[in-house]
Amino acid sequence: MHYLGLLFEIIILIAAVFGYLFTRGMFSSKDPEVRKKADAFRKDNGWWLRIGCILIIALMSVEVFLNISDLLAK
């Protein structure tokens, strides 16, 4: 069960990193209409989404570290 928990923690960590990179504008679409909608979303919600992603990244990093150290201690 520890491996399953570790897998979910890593998935959440990766999703948070992608969310943070999205709010920074690292991903863009080739379709101008989709790009315009994404830019409007980032403009309206970028600040709180960026802070939330940073918090989730920090929390999941600690959780992954603790889970791995617990698995290695056994």
Backbone atoms as SQL, in Angstrom:
CREATE TABLE atoms (id INTEGER PRIMARY KEY, chain TEXT, resi INTEGER, resn TEXT, atom TEXT, x REAL, y REAL, z REAL);
INSERT INTO atoms VALUES
  (1, 'A', 1, 'MET', 'N', 0.822, -1.199, 0.000),
  (2, 'A', 1, 'MET', 'CA', 0.000, 0.000, 0.000),
  (3, 'A', 1, 'MET', 'C', 0.860, 1.255, 0.000),
  (4, 'A', 2, 'HIS', 'N', 2.089, 1.157, 0.541),
  (5, 'A', 2, 'HIS', 'CA', 2.953, 2.338, 0.546),
  (6, 'A', 2, 'HIS', 'C', 3.332, 2.742, -0.877),
  (7, 'A', 3, 'TYR', 'N', 3.515, 1.740, -1.741),
  (8, 'A', 3, 'TYR', 'CA', 3.886, 2.043, -3.118),
  (9, 'A', 3, 'TYR', 'C', 2.753, 2.756, -3.850),
  (10, 'A', 4, 'LEU', 'N', 1.532, 2.364, -3.577),
  (11, 'A', 4, 'LEU', 'CA', 0.384, 3.009, -4.198),
  (12, 'A', 4, 'LEU', 'C', 0.264, 4.460, -3.734),
  (13, 'A', 5, 'GLY', 'N', 0.472, 4.689, -2.444),
  (14, 'A', 5, 'GLY', 'CA', 0.451, 6.055, -1.922),
  (15, 'A', 5, 'GLY', 'C', 1.551, 6.900, -2.527),
  (16, 'A', 6, 'LEU', 'N', 2.742, 6.313, -2.669),
  (17, 'A', 6, 'LEU', 'CA', 3.861, 7.024, -3.279),
  (18, 'A', 6, 'LEU', 'C', 3.555, 7.364, -4.729),
  (19, 'A', 7, 'LEU', 'N', 2.929, 6.452, -5.439),
  (20, 'A', 7, 'LEU', 'CA', 2.557, 6.705, -6.828),
  (21, 'A', 7, 'LEU', 'C', 1.593, 7.889, -6.937),
  (22, 'A', 8, 'PHE', 'N', 0.569, 7.921, -6.081),
  (23, 'A', 8, 'PHE', 'CA', -0.378, 9.026, -6.102),
  (24, 'A', 8, 'PHE', 'C', 0.283, 10.348, -5.714),
  (25, 'A', 9, 'GLU', 'N', 1.197, 10.315, -4.767),
  (26, 'A', 9, 'GLU', 'CA', 1.904, 11.528, -4.377),
  (27, 'A', 9, 'GLU', 'C', 2.747, 12.062, -5.529),
  (28, 'A', 10, 'ILE', 'N', 3.398, 11.167, -6.249),
  (29, 'A', 10, 'ILE', 'CA', 4.215, 11.589, -7.394),
  (30, 'A', 10, 'ILE', 'C', 3.331, 12.141, -8.511),
  (31, 'A', 11, 'ILE', 'N', 2.187, 11.529, -8.740),
  (32, 'A', 11, 'ILE', 'CA', 1.260, 12.022, -9.766),
  (33, 'A', 11, 'ILE', 'C', 0.758, 13.419, -9.405),
  (34, 'A', 12, 'ILE', 'N', 0.408, 13.630, -8.151),
  (35, 'A', 12, 'ILE', 'CA', -0.058, 14.952, -7.713),
  (36, 'A', 12, 'ILE', 'C', 1.064, 15.975, -7.825),
  (37, 'A', 13, 'LEU', 'N', 2.290, 15.576, -7.483),
  (38, 'A', 13, 'LEU', 'CA', 3.439, 16.469, -7.608),
  (39, 'A', 13, 'LEU', 'C', 3.666, 16.875, -9.055),
  (40, 'A', 14, 'ILE', 'N', 3.599, 15.927, -9.973),
  (41, 'A', 14, 'ILE', 'CA', 3.781, 16.233, -11.392),
  (42, 'A', 14, 'ILE', 'C', 2.668, 17.143, -11.899),
  (43, 'A', 15, 'ALA', 'N', 1.436, 16.891, -11.481),
  (44, 'A', 15, 'ALA', 'CA', 0.310, 17.746, -11.893),
  (45, 'A', 15, 'ALA', 'C', 0.499, 19.172, -11.368),
  (46, 'A', 16, 'ALA', 'N', 0.992, 19.312, -10.152),
  (47, 'A', 16, 'ALA', 'CA', 1.220, 20.645, -9.591),
  (48, 'A', 16, 'ALA', 'C', 2.332, 21.371, -10.332),
  (49, 'A', 17, 'VAL', 'N', 3.371, 20.650, -10.717),
  (50, 'A', 17, 'VAL', 'CA', 4.458, 21.265, -11.489),
  (51, 'A', 17, 'VAL', 'C', 3.935, 21.725, -12.850),
  (52, 'A', 18, 'PHE', 'N', 3.151, 20.898, -13.512),
  (53, 'A', 18, 'PHE', 'CA', 2.569, 21.309, -14.792),
  (54, 'A', 18, 'PHE', 'C', 1.611, 22.490, -14.614),
  (55, 'A', 19, 'GLY', 'N', 0.845, 22.497, -13.529),
  (56, 'A', 19, 'GLY', 'CA', -0.027, 23.640, -13.256),
  (57, 'A', 19, 'GLY', 'C', 0.758, 24.916, -13.056),
  (58, 'A', 20, 'TYR', 'N', 1.863, 24.817, -12.328),
  (59, 'A', 20, 'TYR', 'CA', 2.704, 25.995, -12.112),
  (60, 'A', 20, 'TYR', 'C', 3.304, 26.482, -13.427),
  (61, 'A', 21, 'LEU', 'N', 3.805, 25.550, -14.216),
  (62, 'A', 21, 'LEU', 'CA', 4.382, 25.937, -15.504),
  (63, 'A', 21, 'LEU', 'C', 3.328, 26.543, -16.428),
  (64, 'A', 22, 'PHE', 'N', 2.088, 26.058, -16.344),
  (65, 'A', 22, 'PHE', 'CA', 1.003, 26.640, -17.136),
  (66, 'A', 22, 'PHE', 'C', 0.743, 28.080, -16.716),
  (67, 'A', 23, 'THR', 'N', 0.743, 28.334, -15.410),
  (68, 'A', 23, 'THR', 'CA', 0.485, 29.701, -14.946),
  (69, 'A', 23, 'THR', 'C', 1.625, 30.640, -15.300),
  (70, 'A', 24, 'ARG', 'N', 2.826, 30.104, -15.478),
  (71, 'A', 24, 'ARG', 'CA', 3.969, 30.917, -15.895),
  (72, 'A', 24, 'ARG', 'C', 3.981, 31.146, -17.405),
  (73, 'A', 25, 'GLY', 'N', 3.124, 30.445, -18.146),
  (74, 'A', 25, 'GLY', 'CA', 3.032, 30.626, -19.583),
  (75, 'A', 25, 'GLY', 'C', 4.022, 29.784, -20.370),
  (76, 'A', 26, 'MET', 'N', 4.502, 28.700, -19.782),
  (77, 'A', 26, 'MET', 'CA', 5.475, 27.848, -20.463),
  (78, 'A', 26, 'MET', 'C', 4.836, 26.982, -21.553),
  (79, 'A', 27, 'PHE', 'N', 3.547, 26.753, -21.461),
  (80, 'A', 27, 'PHE', 'CA', 2.839, 25.957, -22.459),
  (81, 'A', 27, 'PHE', 'C', 1.933, 26.878, -23.262),
  (82, 'A', 28, 'SER', 'N', 1.993, 26.752, -24.553),
  (83, 'A', 28, 'SER', 'CA', 1.090, 27.543, -25.391),
  (84, 'A', 28, 'SER', 'C', 0.591, 26.674, -26.537),
  (85, 'A', 29, 'SER', 'N', -0.575, 27.009, -27.000),
  (86, 'A', 29, 'SER', 'CA', -1.197, 26.257, -28.081),
  (87, 'A', 29, 'SER', 'C', -0.880, 26.930, -29.409),
  (88, 'A', 30, 'LYS', 'N', -0.970, 26.163, -30.469),
  (89, 'A', 30, 'LYS', 'CA', -0.762, 26.728, -31.799),
  (90, 'A', 30, 'LYS', 'C', -2.024, 27.413, -32.305),
  (91, 'A', 31, 'ASP', 'N', -3.159, 27.034, -31.730),
  (92, 'A', 31, 'ASP', 'CA', -4.426, 27.640, -32.109),
  (93, 'A', 31, 'ASP', 'C', -4.552, 29.006, -31.424),
  (94, 'A', 32, 'PRO', 'N', -4.716, 30.093, -32.178),
  (95, 'A', 32, 'PRO', 'CA', -4.758, 31.420, -31.560),
  (96, 'A', 32, 'PRO', 'C', -5.943, 31.622, -30.613),
  (97, 'A', 33, 'GLU', 'N', -7.076, 30.990, -30.903),
  (98, 'A', 33, 'GLU', 'CA', -8.234, 31.165, -30.035),
  (99, 'A', 33, 'GLU', 'C', -8.016, 30.479, -28.687),
  (100, 'A', 34, 'VAL', 'N', -7.436, 29.294, -28.708),
  (101, 'A', 34, 'VAL', 'CA', -7.136, 28.583, -27.466),
  (102, 'A', 34, 'VAL', 'C', -6.077, 29.343, -26.678),
  (103, 'A', 35, 'ARG', 'N', -5.082, 29.885, -27.362),
  (104, 'A', 35, 'ARG', 'CA', -4.038, 30.668, -26.703),
  (105, 'A', 35, 'ARG', 'C', -4.624, 31.918, -26.051),
  (106, 'A', 36, 'LYS', 'N', -5.583, 32.545, -26.728),
  (107, 'A', 36, 'LYS', 'CA', -6.213, 33.749, -26.182),
  (108, 'A', 36, 'LYS', 'C', -7.004, 33.408, -24.920),
  (109, 'A', 37, 'LYS', 'N', -7.725, 32.278, -24.934),
  (110, 'A', 37, 'LYS', 'CA', -8.476, 31.855, -23.746),
  (111, 'A', 37, 'LYS', 'C', -7.545, 31.504, -22.594),
  (112, 'A', 38, 'ALA', 'N', -6.434, 30.825, -22.900),
  (113, 'A', 38, 'ALA', 'CA', -5.470, 30.463, -21.856),
  (114, 'A', 38, 'ALA', 'C', -4.828, 31.709, -21.257),
  (115, 'A', 39, 'ASP', 'N', -4.511, 32.687, -22.091),
  (116, 'A', 39, 'ASP', 'CA', -3.930, 33.928, -21.579),
  (117, 'A', 39, 'ASP', 'C', -4.915, 34.688, -20.706),
  (118, 'A', 40, 'ALA', 'N', -6.191, 34.684, -21.103),
  (119, 'A', 40, 'ALA', 'CA', -7.210, 35.347, -20.283),
  (120, 'A', 40, 'ALA', 'C', -7.372, 34.626, -18.944),
  (121, 'A', 41, 'PHE', 'N', -7.344, 33.294, -18.966),
  (122, 'A', 41, 'PHE', 'CA', -7.437, 32.528, -17.724),
  (123, 'A', 41, 'PHE', 'C', -6.253, 32.819, -16.819),
  (124, 'A', 42, 'ARG', 'N', -5.046, 32.845, -17.386),
  (125, 'A', 42, 'ARG', 'CA', -3.854, 33.151, -16.589),
  (126, 'A', 42, 'ARG', 'C', -3.911, 34.556, -16.021),
  (127, 'A', 43, 'LYS', 'N', -4.434, 35.485, -16.797),
  (128, 'A', 43, 'LYS', 'CA', -4.527, 36.873, -16.325),
  (129, 'A', 43, 'LYS', 'C', -5.504, 36.993, -15.158),
  (130, 'A', 44, 'ASP', 'N', -6.625, 36.288, -15.242),
  (131, 'A', 44, 'ASP', 'CA', -7.644, 36.379, -14.197),
  (132, 'A', 44, 'ASP', 'C', -7.296, 35.553, -12.964),
  (133, 'A', 45, 'ASN', 'N', -6.711, 34.372, -13.143),
  (134, 'A', 45, 'ASN', 'CA', -6.534, 33.432, -12.036),
  (135, 'A', 45, 'ASN', 'C', -5.079, 33.055, -11.766),
  (136, 'A', 46, 'GLY', 'N', -4.149, 33.667, -12.450),
  (137, 'A', 46, 'GLY', 'CA', -2.763, 33.246, -12.371),
  (138, 'A', 46, 'GLY', 'C', -2.142, 33.368, -10.988),
  (139, 'A', 47, 'TRP', 'N', -2.436, 34.440, -10.278),
  (140, 'A', 47, 'TRP', 'CA', -1.774, 34.679, -8.999),
  (141, 'A', 47, 'TRP', 'C', -2.135, 33.628, -7.978),
  (142, 'A', 48, 'TRP', 'N', -3.421, 33.401, -7.752),
  (143, 'A', 48, 'TRP', 'CA', -3.801, 32.440, -6.707),
  (144, 'A', 48, 'TRP', 'C', -3.509, 31.010, -7.142),
  (145, 'A', 49, 'LEU', 'N', -3.592, 30.735, -8.439),
  (146, 'A', 49, 'LEU', 'CA', -3.270, 29.398, -8.930),
  (147, 'A', 49, 'LEU', 'C', -1.773, 29.116, -8.778),
  (148, 'A', 50, 'ARG', 'N', -0.946, 30.124, -9.024),
  (149, 'A', 50, 'ARG', 'CA', 0.503, 29.965, -8.863),
  (150, 'A', 50, 'ARG', 'C', 0.855, 29.697, -7.404),
  (151, 'A', 51, 'ILE', 'N', 0.266, 30.446, -6.491),
  (152, 'A', 51, 'ILE', 'CA', 0.516, 30.249, -5.060),
  (153, 'A', 51, 'ILE', 'C', 0.041, 28.857, -4.633),
  (154, 'A', 52, 'GLY', 'N', -1.124, 28.448, -5.097),
  (155, 'A', 52, 'GLY', 'CA', -1.644, 27.119, -4.761),
  (156, 'A', 52, 'GLY', 'C', -0.746, 26.011, -5.276),
  (157, 'A', 53, 'CYS', 'N', -0.254, 26.156, -6.487),
  (158, 'A', 53, 'CYS', 'CA', 0.642, 25.133, -7.048),
  (159, 'A', 53, 'CYS', 'C', 1.951, 25.072, -6.285),
  (160, 'A', 54, 'ILE', 'N', 2.485, 26.221, -5.885),
  (161, 'A', 54, 'ILE', 'CA', 3.725, 26.230, -5.101),
  (162, 'A', 54, 'ILE', 'C', 3.512, 25.524, -3.773),
  (163, 'A', 55, 'LEU', 'N', 2.385, 25.767, -3.130),
  (164, 'A', 55, 'LEU', 'CA', 2.098, 25.101, -1.859),
  (165, 'A', 55, 'LEU', 'C', 1.952, 23.588, -2.036),
  (166, 'A', 56, 'ILE', 'N', 1.264, 23.177, -3.083),
  (167, 'A', 56, 'ILE', 'CA', 1.102, 21.740, -3.339),
  (168, 'A', 56, 'ILE', 'C', 2.447, 21.097, -3.681),
  (169, 'A', 57, 'ILE', 'N', 3.279, 21.793, -4.455),
  (170, 'A', 57, 'ILE', 'CA', 4.608, 21.265, -4.779),
  (171, 'A', 57, 'ILE', 'C', 5.431, 21.078, -3.510),
  (172, 'A', 58, 'ALA', 'N', 5.392, 22.057, -2.622),
  (173, 'A', 58, 'ALA', 'CA', 6.154, 21.951, -1.379),
  (174, 'A', 58, 'ALA', 'C', 5.637, 20.795, -0.520),
  (175, 'A', 59, 'LEU', 'N', 4.338, 20.700, -0.380),
  (176, 'A', 59, 'LEU', 'CA', 3.752, 19.649, 0.437),
  (177, 'A', 59, 'LEU', 'C', 4.034, 18.265, -0.140),
  (178, 'A', 60, 'MET', 'N', 3.835, 18.094, -1.426),
  (179, 'A', 60, 'MET', 'CA', 4.051, 16.786, -2.040),
  (180, 'A', 60, 'MET', 'C', 5.528, 16.411, -2.068),
  (181, 'A', 61, 'SER', 'N', 6.417, 17.385, -2.183),
  (182, 'A', 61, 'SER', 'CA', 7.849, 17.082, -2.126),
  (183, 'A', 61, 'SER', 'C', 8.225, 16.516, -0.769),
  (184, 'A', 62, 'VAL', 'N', 7.702, 17.117, 0.287),
  (185, 'A', 62, 'VAL', 'CA', 7.970, 16.607, 1.630),
  (186, 'A', 62, 'VAL', 'C', 7.349, 15.227, 1.805),
  (187, 'A', 63, 'GLU', 'N', 6.138, 15.046, 1.321),
  (188, 'A', 63, 'GLU', 'CA', 5.471, 13.752, 1.445),
  (189, 'A', 63, 'GLU', 'C', 6.215, 12.652, 0.693),
  (190, 'A', 64, 'VAL', 'N', 6.675, 12.955, -0.514),
  (191, 'A', 64, 'VAL', 'CA', 7.419, 11.961, -1.289),
  (192, 'A', 64, 'VAL', 'C', 8.721, 11.622, -0.577),
  (193, 'A', 65, 'PHE', 'N', 9.423, 12.638, -0.073),
  (194, 'A', 65, 'PHE', 'CA', 10.664, 12.393, 0.658),
  (195, 'A', 65, 'PHE', 'C', 10.424, 11.521, 1.888),
  (196, 'A', 66, 'LEU', 'N', 9.395, 11.845, 2.660),
  (197, 'A', 66, 'LEU', 'CA', 9.105, 11.059, 3.861),
  (198, 'A', 66, 'LEU', 'C', 8.675, 9.637, 3.514),
  (199, 'A', 67, 'ASN', 'N', 7.907, 9.479, 2.461),
  (200, 'A', 67, 'ASN', 'CA', 7.454, 8.155, 2.050),
  (201, 'A', 67, 'ASN', 'C', 8.627, 7.306, 1.569),
  (202, 'A', 68, 'ILE', 'N', 9.523, 7.891, 0.794),
  (203, 'A', 68, 'ILE', 'CA', 10.694, 7.149, 0.316),
  (204, 'A', 68, 'ILE', 'C', 11.612, 6.794, 1.481),
  (205, 'A', 69, 'SER', 'N', 11.834, 7.731, 2.402),
  (206, 'A', 69, 'SER', 'CA', 12.691, 7.425, 3.550),
  (207, 'A', 69, 'SER', 'C', 12.053, 6.337, 4.440),
  (208, 'A', 70, 'ASP', 'N', 10.739, 6.318, 4.529),
  (209, 'A', 70, 'ASP', 'CA', 10.049, 5.276, 5.291),
  (210, 'A', 70, 'ASP', 'C', 10.186, 3.917, 4.600),
  (211, 'A', 71, 'LEU', 'N', 10.099, 3.904, 3.270),
  (212, 'A', 71, 'LEU', 'CA', 10.245, 2.639, 2.547),
  (213, 'A', 71, 'LEU', 'C', 11.680, 2.118, 2.626),
  (214, 'A', 72, 'LEU', 'N', 12.656, 3.004, 2.617),
  (215, 'A', 72, 'LEU', 'CA', 14.041, 2.577, 2.684),
  (216, 'A', 72, 'LEU', 'C', 14.448, 2.136, 4.096),
  (217, 'A', 73, 'ALA', 'N', 13.731, 2.618, 5.107),
  (218, 'A', 73, 'ALA', 'CA', 14.067, 2.271, 6.492),
  (219, 'A', 73, 'ALA', 'C', 13.597, 0.867, 6.843),
  (220, 'A', 74, 'LYS', 'N', 12.668, 0.315, 6.077),
  (221, 'A', 74, 'LYS', 'CA', 12.119, -1.009, 6.408),
  (222, 'A', 74, 'LYS', 'C', 12.985, -2.112, 5.923);
